[in-house]
Amino acid sequence: MKITDRLKTDRNLWLCTLRPDGSAHVTPVWFVHLGDTFWIGSGERNVKVRNVLRDPRVSLALEDGDHPIVAEGRARVHGGALREDVLAALAAKYDGWDAGKEIAPFGPRVLLEVPIGRWLLKGTAQ
């Protein structure tokens, strides 16, 4: 399967952010890939969001270790009025999920934008 197909259809992505002490925080997330950018919905009080606000460097990996897709980038947090095209893409991919709807106790919804800085693995294990 081509990378572009997997980025459209794979359900989960592992997001690695950095805690204040420099240790890794790894969590599975739902995502869409538009252009050369990953978009992830979250609550503004989630650990991953707090980590990105301190240090925007992130790594991302799809779940299939036999055909790994791994990338790095610098995340940006978008709050307030969220991009409708991204919310629509998330809803289409995840059976109507409203990524803009607040979930207690995580606070108002935000979108993490992660433009790809570089691809580390593109489907072939090394």
Sequence and secondary structure as in RCSB ss.txt:
>XXXX:A:sequence
MKITDRLKTDRNLWLCTLRPDGSAHVTPVWFVHLGDTFWIGSGERNVKVRNVLRDPRVSLALEDGDHPIVAEGRA
RVHGGALREDVLAALAAKYDGWDAGKEIAPFGPRVLLEVPIGRWLLKGTAQ
>XXXX:A:secstr
  HHHHHHH   EEEEEE TTS EEEEEE  EEETTEEEEEEETTSHHHHHHHH  EEEEEES SSS EEEEEE 
EEE SS  HHHHHHHHHHTTT  TTS  TTS SEEEEEEEEEEEEEES   
